[in-house]
Amino acid sequence: MGRLFGTDGVRGIANKELTPELAFNLGKAGTFVLSKENSRPTIIIGKDTRVSADMLENALTAGILAVGGNVIKAGVIPTPAVAYLTRYYKADAGIVISASHNTFEYNGIKFFNSEGFKLDDLLEEKIEDIIISSIDVNSHITGDLIGKCLEAEESAAELYGDHLIATADFRLDGKKVVLDCANGASYKVARRVYESLGAEVVTIGDSPNGININDGCGSTHPEKLQERVVKEKAFIGLAFDGDADRLMVSDEKGRILDGDKTIAICAKMLKEEGRLKDNRVTATVMSNIGFHKAMEAENISVDVTGVGDRYVLERMLETGCVIGGEQSGHIIFLEHTTTGDGILSSLQFVKAVLKSGRKVSELSDEVVIYPQVLVNAKINNDYKKTYDKDPEIAEAIRKTEEKMKGSGRVLIRPSGTEPLVRVMLEGRDTEQIKELAQELAHLIESKFK
């Protein structure tokens, strides 16, 4: 068996790769590792709308109860809600059952620690070692030592919704907002939040049936949102993914703003309010050169990390940075939350728009995103980490970077899961960067197939 944990928990096709047996063992091992000195740990479990969620929830619960842990089932709620509720209930851990933006046949299991942060690599490795080594952490306790399912005193969804509403110090009376909930975990709470702020709310992707999550809707498929915003003459459109930790925005013209534009606009607002610590934001190596130029124009520095919101968060905690995220729409506002939160991010963005007194499209046009071309070079897995040591390839990369200097950039990185090297170029001239990317990819392929 290979590594269980990827960059965002354990994922796979439900009942094939992510089986009830694996979920049961994750429940046991996770509770064992994450329990502190508390002999009766409490674990919060939340899930999205996938048909496999009930199966995995019950298997996880059985594993937790078997080692003496108690469980609070929070039901269908966004991933960031579990992070929040873990802190609110002072639980020992939180678990989310979701495969985020993936299609319905996939599912995933993701852990949060008692402070609402995703687990670090060391803790994931401890859980993984227990399962892979077939260590039985279940001491086969009996009687009143077996755990129980607890009833929460309040509605989990309402608690989370109230938390979101408390972060918004504005009203939206007379403004029409279109929400695309991806037929996922935000389909109730997002509407409630925006209606409570006085908005006229139009929702799409709000009829989950267990198999339509992310199906032609949500942050990865925003086309229906764009059309509806124009048709409704709406103030703004907001799309979330299946577990609502991502955000994509549509302006009133039906044009999409990705995470780079959203972060840039919010960072400017935070700076104007004196809340942008050290005038710093955090982004990944995939952030567009246009984002960097926009931040430079505002005298805001950018810390760059590897791809993945967990690495963004790690850097933010090191530096005290209050905003960071990815092009994909994972955005972390560390003053309010410990993880990416699509609904909370949307509220911060709406606040930035209202404070500016301008239209979404006008703010969007100030951040010029450069065309981006990505070409995959298929190579032998053995060379994924050494291809760039080849003198001919190193020289070709250097020459390409020289051609792009000042007007674009070159980013080449190996895939974490496939026998590929990804060649990405950004620049003003789409045809030029396409040609240069293809030349580099062809050279890498020809030498290391």
Helices and strands as residue ranges (DSSP letters): E 5-6, E 9-13, H 20-34, E 42-47, H 53-66, E 70-76, H 79-88, E 93-97, E 106-112, H 121-132, G 143-145, E 149-150, H 156-166, E 176-180, H 189-196, E 200-204, H 223-232, E 236-240, E 247-250, E 256-257, H 259-272, G 277-279, E 280-284, H 289-297, E 301-305, H 309-319, E 323-325, E 331-333, H 342-356, H 360-365, E 372-378, G 381-383, G 387-389, H 391-404, E 408-414, E 420-427, H 430-448
